[in-house]
Amino acid sequence: MKVDVVYFAWVRERIGLPREQVDTAAATVADLVTELRAREDRYDVAFADLTAIRVAVDQELTTFEASLDGVREVAFFPPMTGG
């Protein structure tokens, strides 16, 4: 299936792309991350510490265990702080 993957902040900087369309067989977000990390070193570096990354599926905050069944977009970004 094809999924739009969006990267924000330092995740985007490390990967070098703001977004891309990925053809994946992944069942979960974690599986997608595994596929991405195997592509190139820049992905491996960006996803080295998953505790520093949040994920949204179709614009809903979720976990890395979330299913990709029927999903159109996955977004990765660092935790946000506010004041």
Biopython code that builds the backbone (N, CA, C, O; Angstrom):
import numpy as np
from Bio.PDB.StructureBuilder import StructureBuilder

atoms = [
    (1, "MET", "N", (0.838, -1.178, 0.000)),
    (1, "MET", "CA", (0.000, 0.000, 0.000)),
    (1, "MET", "C", (0.883, 1.241, 0.000)),
    (1, "MET", "O", (2.037, 1.195, 0.428)),
    (2, "LYS", "N", (0.341, 2.327, -0.474)),
    (2, "LYS", "CA", (1.071, 3.595, -0.489)),
    (2, "LYS", "C", (0.584, 4.465, 0.668)),
    (2, "LYS", "O", (-0.616, 4.598, 0.910)),
    (3, "VAL", "N", (1.551, 5.052, 1.375)),
    (3, "VAL", "CA", (1.262, 5.908, 2.524)),
    (3, "VAL", "C", (2.082, 7.182, 2.373)),
    (3, "VAL", "O", (3.267, 7.122, 2.045)),
    (4, "ASP", "N", (1.464, 8.330, 2.610)),
    (4, "ASP", "CA", (2.205, 9.588, 2.664)),
    (4, "ASP", "C", (2.860, 9.675, 4.034)),
    (4, "ASP", "O", (2.193, 9.543, 5.060)),
    (5, "VAL", "N", (4.167, 9.896, 4.046)),
    (5, "VAL", "CA", (4.905, 10.024, 5.301)),
    (5, "VAL", "C", (5.417, 11.459, 5.380)),
    (5, "VAL", "O", (6.057, 11.960, 4.456)),
    (6, "VAL", "N", (5.120, 12.107, 6.504)),
    (6, "VAL", "CA", (5.465, 13.516, 6.700)),
    (6, "VAL", "C", (6.440, 13.615, 7.871)),
    (6, "VAL", "O", (6.250, 12.975, 8.905)),
    (7, "TYR", "N", (7.482, 14.421, 7.699)),
    (7, "TYR", "CA", (8.504, 14.606, 8.729)),
    (7, "TYR", "C", (8.528, 16.069, 9.156)),
    (7, "TYR", "O", (8.458, 16.967, 8.316)),
    (8, "PHE", "N", (8.628, 16.307, 10.466)),
    (8, "PHE", "CA", (8.666, 17.665, 10.993)),
    (8, "PHE", "C", (9.924, 17.905, 11.815)),
    (8, "PHE", "O", (10.518, 16.975, 12.361)),
    (9, "ALA", "N", (10.318, 19.174, 11.892)),
    (9, "ALA", "CA", (11.408, 19.667, 12.742)),
    (9, "ALA", "C", (12.706, 18.900, 12.476)),
    (9, "ALA", "O", (13.085, 18.710, 11.320)),
    (10, "TRP", "N", (13.389, 18.460, 13.535)),
    (10, "TRP", "CA", (14.695, 17.822, 13.342)),
    (10, "TRP", "C", (14.583, 16.461, 12.646)),
    (10, "TRP", "O", (15.559, 15.997, 12.057)),
    (11, "VAL", "N", (13.430, 15.822, 12.701)),
    (11, "VAL", "CA", (13.255, 14.565, 11.959)),
    (11, "VAL", "C", (13.381, 14.867, 10.463)),
    (11, "VAL", "O", (14.058, 14.144, 9.733)),
    (12, "ARG", "N", (12.730, 15.930, 10.021)),
    (12, "ARG", "CA", (12.823, 16.361, 8.615)),
    (12, "ARG", "C", (14.260, 16.731, 8.258)),
    (12, "ARG", "O", (14.748, 16.380, 7.184)),
    (13, "GLU", "N", (14.929, 17.434, 9.151)),
    (13, "GLU", "CA", (16.307, 17.850, 8.885)),
    (13, "GLU", "C", (17.236, 16.650, 8.726)),
    (13, "GLU", "O", (18.096, 16.649, 7.846)),
    (14, "ARG", "N", (17.075, 15.645, 9.556)),
    (14, "ARG", "CA", (17.950, 14.469, 9.478)),
    (14, "ARG", "C", (17.670, 13.623, 8.243)),
    (14, "ARG", "O", (18.592, 13.053, 7.658)),
    (15, "ILE", "N", (16.410, 13.540, 7.844)),
    (15, "ILE", "CA", (16.064, 12.743, 6.670)),
    (15, "ILE", "C", (16.274, 13.531, 5.388)),
    (15, "ILE", "O", (16.604, 12.958, 4.350)),
    (16, "GLY", "N", (16.085, 14.844, 5.458)),
    (16, "GLY", "CA", (16.325, 15.687, 4.288)),
    (16, "GLY", "C", (15.113, 15.857, 3.395)),
    (16, "GLY", "O", (15.233, 16.366, 2.281)),
    (17, "LEU", "N", (13.951, 15.442, 3.864)),
    (17, "LEU", "CA", (12.706, 15.574, 3.096)),
    (17, "LEU", "C", (11.579, 16.021, 4.017)),
    (17, "LEU", "O", (11.532, 15.604, 5.175)),
    (18, "PRO", "N", (10.670, 16.860, 3.527)),
    (18, "PRO", "CA", (9.508, 17.210, 4.350)),
    (18, "PRO", "C", (8.429, 16.137, 4.289)),
    (18, "PRO", "O", (7.667, 15.960, 5.239)),
    (19, "ARG", "N", (8.365, 15.411, 3.154)),
    (19, "ARG", "CA", (7.353, 14.357, 2.990)),
    (19, "ARG", "C", (7.733, 13.467, 1.824)),
    (19, "ARG", "O", (8.514, 13.855, 0.955)),
    (20, "GLU", "N", (7.178, 12.283, 1.817)),
    (20, "GLU", "CA", (7.371, 11.369, 0.702)),
    (20, "GLU", "C", (6.248, 10.343, 0.702)),
    (20, "GLU", "O", (5.596, 10.109, 1.720)),
    (21, "GLN", "N", (6.036, 9.736, -0.460)),
    (21, "GLN", "CA", (5.062, 8.660, -0.543)),
    (21, "GLN", "C", (5.846, 7.351, -0.511)),
    (21, "GLN", "O", (6.780, 7.145, -1.286)),
    (22, "VAL", "N", (5.440, 6.477, 0.401)),
    (22, "VAL", "CA", (6.163, 5.226, 0.619)),
    (22, "VAL", "C", (5.260, 4.058, 0.251)),
    (22, "VAL", "O", (4.100, 3.998, 0.661)),
    (23, "ASP", "N", (5.804, 3.141, -0.520)),
    (23, "ASP", "CA", (5.108, 1.894, -0.820)),
    (23, "ASP", "C", (5.555, 0.901, 0.246)),
    (23, "ASP", "O", (6.730, 0.539, 0.295)),
    (24, "THR", "N", (4.638, 0.459, 1.098)),
    (24, "THR", "CA", (5.005, -0.349, 2.255)),
    (24, "THR", "C", (4.119, -1.573, 2.413)),
    (24, "THR", "O", (2.963, -1.595, 1.988)),
    (25, "ALA", "N", (4.691, -2.582, 3.032)),
    (25, "ALA", "CA", (3.945, -3.779, 3.421)),
    (25, "ALA", "C", (3.747, -3.786, 4.929)),
    (25, "ALA", "O", (3.267, -4.775, 5.483)),
    (26, "ALA", "N", (4.110, -2.698, 5.602)),
    (26, "ALA", "CA", (4.056, -2.618, 7.062)),
    (26, "ALA", "C", (2.626, -2.730, 7.584)),
    (26, "ALA", "O", (1.689, -2.184, 7.001)),
    (27, "ALA", "N", (2.481, -3.448, 8.694)),
    (27, "ALA", "CA", (1.180, -3.584, 9.336)),
    (27, "ALA", "C", (0.968, -2.530, 10.416)),
    (27, "ALA", "O", (-0.164, -2.151, 10.713)),
    (28, "THR", "N", (2.073, -2.060, 11.002)),
    (28, "THR", "CA", (2.004, -1.069, 12.077)),
    (28, "THR", "C", (2.993, 0.059, 11.808)),
    (28, "THR", "O", (3.839, -0.040, 10.919)),
    (29, "VAL", "N", (2.876, 1.124, 12.582)),
    (29, "VAL", "CA", (3.836, 2.230, 12.476)),
    (29, "VAL", "C", (5.234, 1.715, 12.781)),
    (29, "VAL", "O", (6.189, 2.083, 12.097)),
    (30, "ALA", "N", (5.369, 0.870, 13.797)),
    (30, "ALA", "CA", (6.684, 0.320, 14.153)),
    (30, "ALA", "C", (7.289, -0.446, 12.984)),
    (30, "ALA", "O", (8.488, -0.342, 12.726)),
    (31, "ASP", "N", (6.467, -1.211, 12.278)),
    (31, "ASP", "CA", (6.952, -1.934, 11.094)),
    (31, "ASP", "C", (7.418, -0.959, 10.011)),
    (31, "ASP", "O", (8.429, -1.195, 9.350)),
    (32, "LEU", "N", (6.681, 0.128, 9.835)),
    (32, "LEU", "CA", (7.061, 1.150, 8.864)),
    (32, "LEU", "C", (8.408, 1.757, 9.237)),
    (32, "LEU", "O", (9.265, 1.948, 8.373)),
    (33, "VAL", "N", (8.599, 2.058, 10.507)),
    (33, "VAL", "CA", (9.876, 2.615, 10.964)),
    (33, "VAL", "C", (11.010, 1.633, 10.670)),
    (33, "VAL", "O", (12.084, 2.040, 10.227)),
    (34, "THR", "N", (10.778, 0.355, 10.910)),
    (34, "THR", "CA", (11.795, -0.664, 10.611)),
    (34, "THR", "C", (12.151, -0.654, 9.129)),
    (34, "THR", "O", (13.328, -0.720, 8.773)),
    (35, "GLU", "N", (11.146, -0.572, 8.266)),
    (35, "GLU", "CA", (11.393, -0.492, 6.823)),
    (35, "GLU", "C", (12.187, 0.759, 6.460)),
    (35, "GLU", "O", (13.137, 0.695, 5.680)),
    (36, "LEU", "N", (11.789, 1.900, 7.032)),
    (36, "LEU", "CA", (12.482, 3.157, 6.735)),
    (36, "LEU", "C", (13.933, 3.111, 7.195)),
    (36, "LEU", "O", (14.831, 3.534, 6.467)),
    (37, "ARG", "N", (14.163, 2.598, 8.400)),
    (37, "ARG", "CA", (15.529, 2.534, 8.947)),
    (37, "ARG", "C", (16.444, 1.672, 8.080)),
    (37, "ARG", "O", (17.650, 1.911, 8.018)),
    (38, "ALA", "N", (15.877, 0.678, 7.418)),
    (38, "ALA", "CA", (16.680, -0.212, 6.580)),
    (38, "ALA", "C", (17.037, 0.422, 5.231)),
    (38, "ALA", "O", (17.906, -0.083, 4.521)),
    (39, "ARG", "N", (16.375, 1.517, 4.879)),
    (39, "ARG", "CA", (16.602, 2.161, 3.583)),
    (39, "ARG", "C", (17.985, 2.773, 3.454)),
    (39, "ARG", "O", (18.751, 2.436, 2.550)),
    (40, "GLU", "N", (18.293, 3.683, 4.379)),
    (40, "GLU", "CA", (19.544, 4.453, 4.313)),
    (40, "GLU", "C", (19.929, 4.877, 5.728)),
    (40, "GLU", "O", (19.114, 4.858, 6.650)),
    (41, "ASP", "N", (21.201, 5.261, 5.867)),
    (41, "ASP", "CA", (21.692, 5.693, 7.178)),
    (41, "ASP", "C", (20.930, 6.891, 7.734)),
    (41, "ASP", "O", (20.712, 6.984, 8.942)),
    (42, "ARG", "N", (20.520, 7.816, 6.847)),
    (42, "ARG", "CA", (19.845, 9.022, 7.339)),
    (42, "ARG", "C", (18.546, 8.676, 8.063)),
    (42, "ARG", "O", (18.194, 9.340, 9.038)),
    (43, "TYR", "N", (17.832, 7.654, 7.610)),
    (43, "TYR", "CA", (16.614, 7.212, 8.295)),
    (43, "TYR", "C", (16.969, 6.531, 9.608)),
    (43, "TYR", "O", (16.299, 6.725, 10.622)),
    (44, "ASP", "N", (18.027, 5.732, 9.578)),
    (44, "ASP", "CA", (18.458, 5.042, 10.787)),
    (44, "ASP", "C", (18.832, 6.046, 11.874)),
    (44, "ASP", "O", (18.505, 5.854, 13.045)),
    (45, "VAL", "N", (19.510, 7.101, 11.485)),
    (45, "VAL", "CA", (19.892, 8.151, 12.437)),
    (45, "VAL", "C", (18.650, 8.874, 12.965)),
    (45, "VAL", "O", (18.532, 9.112, 14.167)),
    (46, "ALA", "N", (17.743, 9.215, 12.082)),
    (46, "ALA", "CA", (16.542, 9.957, 12.486)),
    (46, "ALA", "C", (15.670, 9.164, 13.455)),
    (46, "ALA", "O", (15.071, 9.740, 14.363)),
    (47, "PHE", "N", (15.596, 7.849, 13.266)),
    (47, "PHE", "CA", (14.730, 7.016, 14.099)),
    (47, "PHE", "C", (15.498, 6.223, 15.156)),
    (47, "PHE", "O", (14.978, 5.242, 15.689)),
    (48, "ALA", "N", (16.715, 6.632, 15.460)),
    (48, "ALA", "CA", (17.545, 5.907, 16.418)),
    (48, "ALA", "C", (16.944, 5.887, 17.830)),
    (48, "ALA", "O", (17.089, 4.895, 18.544)),
    (49, "ASP", "N", (16.280, 6.958, 18.232)),
    (49, "ASP", "CA", (15.704, 7.045, 19.571)),
    (49, "ASP", "C", (14.215, 7.347, 19.458)),
    (49, "ASP", "O", (13.813, 8.508, 19.394)),
    (50, "LEU", "N", (13.414, 6.315, 19.433)),
    (50, "LEU", "CA", (11.967, 6.503, 19.254)),
    (50, "LEU", "C", (11.300, 7.167, 20.452)),
    (50, "LEU", "O", (10.173, 7.648, 20.335)),
    (51, "THR", "N", (11.968, 7.204, 21.599)),
    (51, "THR", "CA", (11.386, 7.910, 22.747)),
    (51, "THR", "C", (11.377, 9.416, 22.516)),
    (51, "THR", "O", (10.687, 10.153, 23.221)),
    (52, "ALA", "N", (12.149, 9.875, 21.522)),
    (52, "ALA", "CA", (12.222, 11.309, 21.215)),
    (52, "ALA", "C", (11.339, 11.691, 20.042)),
    (52, "ALA", "O", (11.409, 12.820, 19.556)),
    (53, "ILE", "N", (10.500, 10.755, 19.575)),
    (53, "ILE", "CA", (9.650, 11.010, 18.415)),
    (53, "ILE", "C", (8.208, 10.666, 18.748)),
    (53, "ILE", "O", (7.927, 9.667, 19.410)),
    (54, "ARG", "N", (7.303, 11.509, 18.278)),
    (54, "ARG", "CA", (5.866, 11.242, 18.383)),
    (54, "ARG", "C", (5.354, 10.918, 16.988)),
    (54, "ARG", "O", (5.980, 11.258, 15.985)),
    (55, "VAL", "N", (4.211, 10.257, 16.944)),
    (55, "VAL", "CA", (3.656, 9.848, 15.651)),
    (55, "VAL", "C", (2.163, 10.154, 15.611)),
    (55, "VAL", "O", (1.455, 10.019, 16.609)),
    (56, "ALA", "N", (1.704, 10.569, 14.436)),
    (56, "ALA", "CA", (0.278, 10.777, 14.192)),
    (56, "ALA", "C", (-0.094, 9.998, 12.936)),
    (56, "ALA", "O", (0.640, 9.988, 11.948)),
    (57, "VAL", "N", (-1.245, 9.351, 13.000)),
    (57, "VAL", "CA", (-1.773, 8.603, 11.869)),
    (57, "VAL", "C", (-3.056, 9.294, 11.434)),
    (57, "VAL", "O", (-3.989, 9.445, 12.223)),
    (58, "ASP", "N", (-3.098, 9.711, 10.182)),
    (58, "ASP", "CA", (-4.225, 10.487, 9.656)),
    (58, "ASP", "C", (-4.601, 11.627, 10.613)),
    (58, "ASP", "O", (-5.773, 11.862, 10.908)),
    (59, "GLN", "N", (-3.563, 12.322, 11.081)),
    (59, "GLN", "CA", (-3.652, 13.520, 11.924)),
    (59, "GLN", "C", (-4.205, 13.269, 13.313)),
    (59, "GLN", "O", (-4.726, 14.183, 13.952)),
    (60, "GLU", "N", (-4.094, 12.019, 13.793)),
    (60, "GLU", "CA", (-4.491, 11.664, 15.163)),
    (60, "GLU", "C", (-3.260, 11.126, 15.875)),
    (60, "GLU", "O", (-2.643, 10.169, 15.407)),
    (61, "LEU", "N", (-2.894, 11.732, 17.006)),
    (61, "LEU", "CA", (-1.762, 11.274, 17.795)),
    (61, "LEU", "C", (-1.987, 9.826, 18.218)),
    (61, "LEU", "O", (-3.073, 9.472, 18.676)),
    (62, "THR", "N", (-0.960, 8.990, 18.066)),
    (62, "THR", "CA", (-1.103, 7.572, 18.376)),
    (62, "THR", "C", (0.236, 7.004, 18.831)),
    (62, "THR", "O", (1.169, 7.752, 19.124)),
    (63, "THR", "N", (0.326, 5.672, 18.887)),
    (63, "THR", "CA", (1.555, 4.997, 19.298)),
    (63, "THR", "C", (2.181, 4.294, 18.106)),
    (63, "THR", "O", (1.582, 4.199, 17.035)),
    (64, "PHE", "N", (3.383, 3.808, 18.310)),
    (64, "PHE", "CA", (4.078, 3.085, 17.252)),
    (64, "PHE", "C", (3.451, 1.716, 16.988)),
    (64, "PHE", "O", (3.753, 1.085, 15.976)),
    (65, "GLU", "N", (2.595, 1.261, 17.874)),
    (65, "GLU", "CA", (1.912, -0.020, 17.681)),
    (65, "GLU", "C", (0.638, 0.131, 16.844)),
    (65, "GLU", "O", (-0.022, -0.866, 16.551)),
    (66, "ALA", "N", (0.286, 1.348, 16.459)),
    (66, "ALA", "CA", (-0.943, 1.608, 15.707)),
    (66, "ALA", "C", (-0.927, 0.898, 14.351)),
    (66, "ALA", "O", (0.105, 0.820, 13.684)),
    (67, "SER", "N", (-2.072, 0.393, 13.971)),
    (67, "SER", "CA", (-2.247, -0.278, 12.690)),
    (67, "SER", "C", (-2.200, 0.728, 11.542)),
    (67, "SER", "O", (-2.616, 1.877, 11.687)),
    (68, "LEU", "N", (-1.693, 0.276, 10.414)),
    (68, "LEU", "CA", (-1.680, 1.103, 9.207)),
    (68, "LEU", "C", (-2.801, 0.724, 8.250)),
    (68, "LEU", "O", (-2.865, 1.241, 7.135)),
    (69, "ASP", "N", (-3.667, -0.157, 8.666)),
    (69, "ASP", "CA", (-4.777, -0.601, 7.819)),
    (69, "ASP", "C", (-5.661, 0.586, 7.433)),
    (69, "ASP", "O", (-6.281, 1.210, 8.295)),
    (70, "GLY", "N", (-5.717, 0.893, 6.146)),
    (70, "GLY", "CA", (-6.538, 1.983, 5.646)),
    (70, "GLY", "C", (-5.988, 3.377, 5.875)),
    (70, "GLY", "O", (-6.669, 4.360, 5.585)),
    (71, "VAL", "N", (-4.778, 3.484, 6.385)),
    (71, "VAL", "CA", (-4.171, 4.780, 6.714)),
    (71, "VAL", "C", (-3.654, 5.450, 5.442)),
    (71, "VAL", "O", (-3.109, 4.794, 4.554)),
    (72, "ARG", "N", (-3.834, 6.760, 5.374)),
    (72, "ARG", "CA", (-3.337, 7.535, 4.231)),
    (72, "ARG", "C", (-2.082, 8.329, 4.567)),
    (72, "ARG", "O", (-1.255, 8.572, 3.688)),
    (73, "GLU", "N", (-1.925, 8.746, 5.852)),
    (73, "GLU", "CA", (-0.784, 9.594, 6.204)),
    (73, "GLU", "C", (-0.237, 9.217, 7.577)),
    (73, "GLU", "O", (-0.985, 8.960, 8.520)),
    (74, "VAL", "N", (1.088, 9.193, 7.656)),
    (74, "VAL", "CA", (1.793, 9.000, 8.931)),
    (74, "VAL", "C", (2.748, 10.173, 9.081)),
    (74, "VAL", "O", (3.506, 10.483, 8.162)),
    (75, "ALA", "N", (2.714, 10.824, 10.237)),
    (75, "ALA", "CA", (3.583, 11.980, 10.481)),
    (75, "ALA", "C", (4.469, 11.705, 11.697)),
    (75, "ALA", "O", (4.013, 11.155, 12.700)),
    (76, "PHE", "N", (5.726, 12.091, 11.593)),
    (76, "PHE", "CA", (6.699, 11.923, 12.675)),
    (76, "PHE", "C", (7.200, 13.302, 13.090)),
    (76, "PHE", "O", (7.506, 14.139, 12.241)),
    (77, "PHE", "N", (7.282, 13.535, 14.401)),
    (77, "PHE", "CA", (7.707, 14.836, 14.906)),
    (77, "PHE", "C", (8.220, 14.698, 16.329)),
    (77, "PHE", "O", (7.861, 13.744, 17.020)),
    (78, "PRO", "N", (9.062, 15.643, 16.789)),
    (78, "PRO", "CA", (9.515, 15.613, 18.167)),
    (78, "PRO", "C", (8.397, 16.044, 19.103)),
    (78, "PRO", "O", (7.449, 16.706, 18.680)),
    (79, "PRO", "N", (8.507, 15.664, 20.395)),
    (79, "PRO", "CA", (7.496, 16.123, 21.362)),
    (79, "PRO", "C", (7.430, 17.643, 21.381)),
    (79, "PRO", "O", (8.437, 18.322, 21.177)),
    (80, "MET", "N", (6.270, 18.153, 21.620)),
    (80, "MET", "CA", (6.092, 19.602, 21.660)),
    (80, "MET", "C", (5.997, 20.067, 23.106)),
    (80, "MET", "O", (5.450, 19.380, 23.969)),
    (81, "THR", "N", (6.534, 21.225, 23.337)),
    (81, "THR", "CA", (6.398, 21.833, 24.644)),
    (81, "THR", "C", (5.711, 23.178, 24.473)),
    (81, "THR", "O", (5.771, 23.788, 23.405)),
    (82, "GLY", "N", (5.087, 23.614, 25.490)),
    (82, "GLY", "CA", (4.390, 24.896, 25.397)),
    (82, "GLY", "C", (4.505, 25.660, 26.697)),
    (82, "GLY", "O", (5.019, 25.160, 27.698)),
    (83, "GLY", "N", (4.023, 26.857, 26.654)),
    (83, "GLY", "CA", (4.171, 27.647, 27.873)),
    (83, "GLY", "C", (2.999, 28.557, 28.061)),
    (83, "GLY", "O", (2.947, 29.303, 29.038)),
]
sb = StructureBuilder()
sb.init_structure("model")
sb.init_model(0)
sb.init_chain("A")
sb.init_seg("    ")
for serial, (resi, resn, name, xyz) in enumerate(atoms, 1):
    if name == "N":
        sb.init_residue(resn, " ", resi, " ")
    sb.init_atom(name, np.array(xyz, "f"), 0.0, 1.0, " ", f" {name:<3s}", serial, name[0])
structure = sb.get_structure()
